[in-house]
C-alpha cells in the first residue's frame, strides 16, 4: 500500500528530457539529494528505437526501473516517482495535454496523471502552452525556483531566463506565469559550430571581448547578418580562429537578449550554471545595462527537485 504523500519521507525526482534521463533520490524534509543517476536515454532516442507506442511504454518502464535500481531504491515501492519533461509528450509514456496560461507558479494548474509501476506510484506531469509556444520540463524548474519563500516576491514582476539547448524566457506577474518564449540558442550553437560554413576549431578558448563583439553585432545588425560576421571577421584577420566560438556564442545569446531589450524587461532572474551565467550576465550588462538582474547561484539550481516536491504535494 502506498503511503499518503504527506507521510512520505523520500521521493524520486525524474527529469526525462529530449536527450537526457536524470533521476535523483530526494529526502523530502529538506530536499537533500541522496543519490543521482543520469544517462543519455532521452525520450527522442528511445522513441526512435521503439516507434510502437505499446513497446515503447514497456521499454520506458524498464529504463525507469533500471535507474531506480541504480539509486538502490528498487526494493522500496513506497517511494513515489515524479516525472516531468518529454515523457508526457506524444514521443513519451503518455501524451498529456498542456496546461494553459496564466499558470500559478505553485504548479496548482498543471495537469498530471498517477499510475503504478511494479507497485510504485508514478506521477507524470504535463507541460505548459502559450499562444504559439510550448514547454515541457521548464515549468517544473520555475515552480522550484519560486518555492523558496525569499524568492516569492520576485514572482510579482520579473522575467526568468533559463539558458539551455532551448532557452526559455518566462514572464511572471502576480505570482503567475503569463507568457514565455523559446529560443533555440544552444541547439543552433552546436549545429553552426560543426555543420555550417561557420564551423569553428575544437581548440577554441573563451574570450570576453570577442563574445561582447558578437553580442553588439547581434544587437546592431540582427541575427543573420551577425552570424556571417563570425566567418567574415576571421577571414579578414579581425577575429582569431580560437576566439570564433566566443564571438558566435555572443551573437546567439546577444540576439536572445536583444529581444528582451525591445520589451519592458526591468527585473530579470537568471538561473544558470557558472559558464552560461557568465556569458548571459555579460550580454545582459551590454544590452540591458539598466535592468536589475538576480542570479540564482549554481548551488541552488536543483530547481527541478524543488518543483517536483511541490507538485507531489498537490492532490
Secondary structure, 3 states (H helix, E strand, C coil): CCCCHHHCCEEEEEEECCCCEEEEEEECCCCEEEEEEEECCCHHHHHHHCCCHHHHHHHHHHHHHHHHHHCCCCCCCCCEEEEEEHHHCCCCCCCCCCEECCEECCCCCCCEEEEEECCEEEEEECCEECCCCEECCHHHHHHHHCCCHHHHHHHHEEEEEECCCCEEEEEEECCEEEEEEEECHHHHHHHHHHCCCCCCCCCCCCCHHHHHHHHHHHHHHCHHHHHHHHHHHHHCCCCCHHHHHHHHHHHHHHHHHHHHHCCCCCEEEEECCHHHHHHHHHHHHHHCCCCEEEEECHHHCCHHHHHHHHHHCCC
